[in-house]
């Protein structure tokens, strides 16, 4: 028995060693890729039907996008509360998260094992106003009706999926520090040099494309900036050019470049 315990400890130490862990991760990804190839057409049929961002990517980028979506989906447990589960739900939620992190190395938001899908607006804690989504230590929460309105573009500058994944991204990098992306953490300081003055101006009553809710606190300013960056990049670049540039550098992607390349190809 003692020999078994010692062996398990030794194995655990070996697995925690950087190079070995990286080797294991590469093996895992390679193995998962084989499973993904069989499901790739199904993932494409769902994502291409709903995400304009995906349809503007090159074929190579689309395959990378779908594989990341597959890995994210596999890494999460989805719970459905008073809503009928469908096969598209976990795939689309995963895809929206991948859209946000597409330029980054770390994209699994690995602190969050559980994602809760509710039907529509809900109440949380002692807050009197209804929620469309939120993030806390227990998981990521999304209302499906509002999620789909954001994906379909029914609500200008609003995308609850991107908003909550924006919260989750900063959560894993700065609060739990469980999936730190070196570039994101370093560049967020430069982003804040641009963003903080705009946020402080909003708290003094200044208006801009981000809307009043972005002035609630700096966490919401960040999440709303994520929404507008993807949902209305042209106007954001025109009204808040420094913020748009800072977002592009932070997330290592530019929605307008993707859009323009798509127009040229057409």
N, C-alpha and C positions, 0 to 999 in steps of 0.2 A: 504493500500500500504506500509506504514512504517513497519507494522508488518511483511509483506512478506519479505521485504528487510532485516530486523533484523534476521528473521528466516534463510534466505539464508546465511547470514554472520555466524551465529552460526553453521550451517551445514558445511560450508567451514572450520571453525576452527576445528570442530570435525574431519573432514576428513583428515586434515593436521596433526593430532596428530599421533605420531608414531605407537603405538599398533593398533589403529583403521585402519590406512592405511595398516599395515601388514595383518590384518584380512581381509580387503577388497581385497588385492592382492591375498591372499590364496583362497578366494571365487571365484575370477575371474579366477585364474589358474585352479581350480577344474572344473568350468563351461566350460572353453575352452577345457579341457581334454576330455570331452564328445564329443565335436565336432571333436576333433582330431582323436579319435578312428575310426570314420567313414571314415576318409581320410588317415589313417595310411598306408594301402596297396598301395595307389597311391603314397604317398610320398616315400615309400620304393622302389617302382619300378623305380622311377626317380633317387633317390640318389644312390642306389646300382649300377645302371648302369654306373655312372660316377665317384664316389668318392671311391678311394682305401682305404682311411683313414676310411671311414664308414664300409666298408666290413671287416676290420680287428678288429672291435669292437666285444665285446660279445653281445649276444642278449639283455641283460638288458641295456647295454650301447647304443645299437642301438635305443632302444625305447626312451631313454632319449634324444639322439641326434635328432631323428625325431620330438619329441615334442617341443624341443627348436627351431628347424627349423620352425615348424608350428607357434609358438608364434612370432618369429622374422618376418616371412612373414606377419602375421596378423597386426603387429605393423607398417608396412611400406606402403608407397604409391610408386608404381613403375611407372615410366614414360618411354615411348619408343620413341626414336628419330631416324627416318629414319631406323628403323629396324622392322621387322614383329614380333609382340608379340607371344609368345608361352607359354603354361602352365608350361613348365620346367624352364623357365627363372627365375622367382622370387623364385622358390623352390631351384634351384641350387645356386643362389647368397646367399640366406639365409643360406644354408647348409655350404657354404665355410666360412661364418662369424662364424657360430657355431663351425666349426672345430677349428678355431683360439682360441675361448673363451671357449672351452669345459671343461677345468679344472677350470674355474673361476666361481664365484657366479653371477656376473653381465655380461649379454651377449646381451642385447637388443640394445646397442649403442643408447640409447633413445633420445639423442639430434637430431639424424638424422631421420627425418620423411620421407624424400624423397630420393629415389634412381633412378638415371637416367641411362638408358641403351641405348648406342649408337651402331651403327653397327660396326665400326672399328675405326682406328686412327682418331683423331680430333684435332682441334686447340683450344687453350684456352688462353684468355687474350692476352698479347703482346708477348707471347713466339713464337719463330719461329719454334721450333721443334714440331712435332705432339705428342699428348698424347695418352696413352692407358687407362688412368684412372686418377682421382684426387679426392681430398676431400677438400671442403671448407665449409663456413658457410651455404651455400644453400643446400648442400646434398653430397651424394656419387655418383660419376660418373664412369661408367665402359664401355669399348668397348666390345661388346659381342664376336666378333671374337677372340680377344686376351684373353678374359676370358676363352673361351672354349679351346683354345690352352694350357692354363695353366692347366686347369682341366684334359685334356687328356694327359698331359706330353709331348707335342710336342716341347716345349721350355725348355731345361734343366735349372734347378734352377730358373725358372721364373713361377710365378703364380700371375697374375695381381689382381685376386680376393683377395688372401691372403695379397698381398701388400697393397691394398687400405683399406682393413679392419684393417690392422695393423695401418695405419695412423688414421683411425676412432677411434680405441681403445685408442690411446694416446690422441686424440682430446677430447674425452668425459671425460677422467680422469684428464688431465692437463690443457686444454684450457678452455672448458666450465664448467668443473667440475660438470656435470649434472648426470653422472652415475659412481660415483667413486667406484671402487673395492678396498677395503682396502688392501687386499693382494697384488694386482698388483701395487698399488701406493707405498707401502712400499718396495716391492722387486725390483722395477725398479731402486732404488738407488743402490742396490747391483749389479744389472745387469750393470749399467753404470760404476761402478768401474772396471769391466772387459772390457766392450765394448769401453769406451772412449780411452784407450791407443791403441786399435786395430784400431779404426777410425783415430786417430791422426797419426798412422803409415802409414795408407793408404794415407792420405793427403801428406805425405812425399814421396810417391811413392811406398810403399810396396804393394806387390801383395798377394792375397789370394783367396779362393773359392768364396768370396762375389762378386768379380768383381769391375771394376772401378766405376760403377754408385753408389755403396755404399759409395764411398768417396766424393760424391757431397756435402752432409751436413749430420748432425747427424740424421735428420728426415728420410732421405733416407737410411742411414745405418741401422736404426732400421727396416724399412719396408722390406729391402732386407734380413736382418737377419731372419725375419719371413718366407719369401719365402724359403730360403735355409734350414732352420730348419725343415720344413715339406717336401720339395721336395728332399733334398739330406742329410738326417740326418747322415748317416754313414760317409760320407766324411767330413761333418762339424765337427763331433766328432773327427775324425782323425786329421784334420788340425787345428781346433780351439777348442780344448777340453774344455777350460775354458769358452768360449763363449757358447758352446753347453750346458754345465751344468747350466750356468746362465739363459739361455733361458728356460730350463726345469723347473727350480725352479720358474721362473717368471710366466710361463704359466701353471704351475702345471700339466704338462704332458710330456711324453717322447715318441716320435714316434718310437724309436727303441724298446722300451719295447712292444709296441703294435705289431710291426712287428714280433718280436721274439716269442711272445705268439701265434701269428697266425701260424707261422711255426711249433711250437710244436703241436698245435691242428691238423694241417694237417698231 
